[in-house]
Amino acid sequence: MAISRRELLKSSAFLGLIALGGASFAKRRKPSFEELLDFKSYGNLTLIFTSDIHGHLKPVYFPEPMNLLAPNELRGTPGFLTGTEFMKYYRIKPGSVEAYTMICNSFIRLAREYGKTGGAPQMATVIKTIVQQRGRDKCLILDGGDTWVTSGISVKTDGMAIVDWLNYIGYDYIVGHWDFTVGKEKFLEIVNKHLKAKFISYNITDDLFGDLIFPPYDVREVNGVKVGIIGSSFPFTPLANPRVYTEGWRFGVRPEELQNYVNELREKHKVDLVILLSHDGLPLDIALMKIVKGIDIVISGHTHDVTPEPVKVGDTLIVSPGSHGKFVGRMDLEVSKGKLVGYKFKLIPVLSEVIPEDKGAKELVQKWYKPYEKEFNTVIGTTRTFLYKRDTLYSTWDRLIGEALADYFHGVDAVMSLDVATSPGYRWGPAVLPNSPIRVEDVYNVLGITYPEVFLLRRKGRDLLVLWEDVADNVFNPNPLYQQGGDMSRIYGVEYELKINAKQGERIRNVRIKGKPLEADKEYLVAVYGGPPPPGVEPEKVNIRDIVINYIKKKREIVVERKPNVRVLDHPYNTDCFWR
């Protein structure tokens, strides 16, 4: 195996480099396109990969989280590193391109210096440049899922705008998660009729008979290397999203079956290299690779993690390319005599103001956006507060959404005054910088779900506590195999204390609703969205996007409290990383 990047970084000659073969940005603020892509080709096979684009064809601001809280067993490990801790672990220079794209430190200041990231025309330029350097016959182009959903343009086009771009690029393989929420019929239509890439997934079976729904893997010869690619879609999809979108399908974490497929590829097909294209999430993939043997490379999606260097578990290398189009991953491999003998790896930051737009991709984006440009670009207000979404416990976007729900239901009558508003803890959603206009598309991009209905229901205090404890166990279970992905639900109108390392059912303490202690037998009026319809409850006439848009129009100037509503008892909690 070639020397690892971490070992290289320990050498002073490599300090400040963004990746193997990369250029130093120590003396400059904004690198050139050539510097961003600088990479000395290596070996006989190149993997080009993205994940968790979340439907964003245009550049966005997306900060990495201030907090990735974890139980003691997982603290300080990849997947749970943020801010200064991440910077020290990977030896990242403050203020560098790495710092801006990979950590939360000083994000607001650096965003104004470096600009937005991602964008389909810019990603196209990066991918096509690599392909031109290496030759298409030496490249595999892969995507880790959460691709054609959860943005404004994805909502308006049922994901087809993004599928069109995937086809334009020429992706080879893909897996999924949120992608299923276009609806089962539409999803199958996309995969079977429109998508040129092959959808593979070993862990989706028929609920009745256990038959595979999609091919579990594929075998392809690339430049003389026989490659086996196994797909894994998010194993908890029916729990994370309404069951109706995957009715009749069973998902799961299946180490034994995965091992069987690896063995089949090695023994029956005699492959030289095994790749797992995964939407399990980095912590789960790390745990899984301690069980399953024989996989060379894991391309990990779902948790939006950024890996400046591969995570090594035994002989397996795990890489994760972040989210929202911030990076294009490149991994050059030398495969000889049926074995991976060396590699070079780089996450290429997609700085939208530096990387030229690909003409064909730009025209494609313009075509799909044309009917919606006027609506999307309508300014509905101004934010004085930095609006962000991603964090384990709290975000200013969710605070704003909670305020909008409370305002919408306020004063229905004295009895019906809203007590609690909840937002799902999903990990996606671009940011809006402070003192910036808020456009309609900004709201769509943070609320781009295909089930935006809002429900008003009554729940006893004890039932709310049980629900929140269940979510906490999903997020903070010390075994990643039992974590179901996502962050804690955001709860407006509620304050509580959290002890991450307490026993199941004892993590949430001292709950106060509207300033008063939670009463187990009291019924509370709760507004919810982002889930299946509760039994016997009809949705409100206005969906969550419209409620938030109308609230911002009403307020005109948005100032949101930055102080979280949660006090963490046994883990540091950062509240100022973006503003430093």
DALIN-V277418 format. One record per helix or strand of 3 or more residues. SS is the DSSP state (H for helix, E for strand). FROM is the first residue (numbers start at 0). LEN is the number of residues. Records with the same first field share a line. If there is no record, write none. Layout:
SS->FROM-LEN ; FROM-LEN
This chain:
H->4-5 ; 11-3 ; 32-5 ; 82-8 ; 96-6 ; 106-8 ; 119-15 ; 135-3 ; 151-6 ; 159-10 ; 177-5 ; 183-11 ; 236-4 ; 242-4 ; 254-13 ; 281-8 ; 358-18 ; 395-14 ; 439-7 ; 460-16 ; 479-3 ; 543-12 ; 576-3
E->44-6 ; 138-5 ; 216-6 ; 224-8 ; 272-6 ; 296-4 ; 310-3 ; 315-4 ; 326-10 ; 338-11 ; 378-5 ; 419-4 ; 435-4 ; 453-7 ; 489-3 ; 493-5 ; 507-6 ; 522-7 ; 565-3
